[in-house]
Amino acid sequence: MGLMASRGALIGVDITSAAVKLVELRRAGDTYRVDSYAVRPLREQAVVERRIHDMDEVVDALTRAVRQARPYVRKAVVAVPAGAAITKTLTLPASLSDDEIESRIQLDSDTHIPFPFSDVAFDFQRLGLNARDPDQEDILLVACRQQDIDRLTDAVVQSGLAPAAVDVETFAMERAFTEVHRQLPVFGGEGDGVALVSVGATMSTFHVLCQGRVVYSRDTAFGGRQLTEEIRNRYGLSLDEAGLAKKRGGLPDDYRDGVLAPFLDTLVQQVGRSLQLYAATGCQQPVRHMVLAGGSSVLPGLADYLARDNGLAVSIANPLARMRVNRRLDVQALSCDAPAMLTACGLAMRAWP
């Protein structure tokens, strides 16, 4: 799967239920440079729960995205959804070589991996000596079904790109969040948490991060497509027309109170429920700030609704804010798309340690 980092520029490719997103990042001093990017929509049901169902549609969209972006490199990183990956921290003797660790994982696969080892792709990374026993070392194990890897890499290859690695969505998001966190105000102590709410097309994901690591996650089957459907039904538009109207505006006067406000109310309730469930776990990291990401995170009024309802400061994620931008790119368009580019950005960032 390629847990270890590779050198040079990379393209992060994020395949979601609504769109294919790619961004090409290159190291530039103490930051990165955005060399190319593109977002192309997908037909409904082409990707369901982050898994490809219509390969032809995904390949077509990704090929169009590559053509639009005109990247300088071809090496791309994709991600399996967190729910498709098994991640465990193992404790093994520090004296073991990489080959011996791999053999030990294979030997004990029945203990660590809940499906047949012949169907598995796995990788590991050394995390350092165990805090309690210096003769032992902590090893991060990541495994998923080989068919999930093959499906993603096939799409990449058919679009004209070359797969460099397959990551896990959570790891990519954590990596990109290091850029977002730099933009947040200083608050509380190092142990305080940040809630990251990613509002996608069909799913909203609630994470709490502490010191850059996800300590709690919850998914809700509610997203921006519900709003698009309501616009379509209320105003007699096609799905594409409704999506465009939602993004660009120009809807009738009753849109804000009659359509948008009820959607925002439901979304705010879902987020409040996630915060309550997180608090009920007896967490040690209080949430001091909330960050919004995803295509629907910039809906008018959402940040204010959440701030008032939960008593938290709320920011819109922009993992590209500190990065330089290639002069050939449309900076305004990139800024508008940035909140939805968190995973793609994190994938491209894995080119460097």
Beta strands, then each sheet from edge to edge (+ up, - down):
strand 1: 10-15
strand 2: 19-28
strand 3: 31-41
strand 4: 47-48
strand 5: 51-52
strand 6: 75-80
strand 7: 85-93
strand 8: 120-129
strand 9: 136-145
strand 10: 162-168
strand 11: 193-199
strand 12: 204-210
strand 13: 213-220
strand 14: 287-293
strand 15: 313-316
strand 16: 324-325
sheet 1: 10+ 6+ 1+ 2- 3+ 16+
sheet 2: 4+ 5-
sheet 3: 7+ 9- 8+
sheet 4: 13+ 12- 11+ 14+ 15+
end
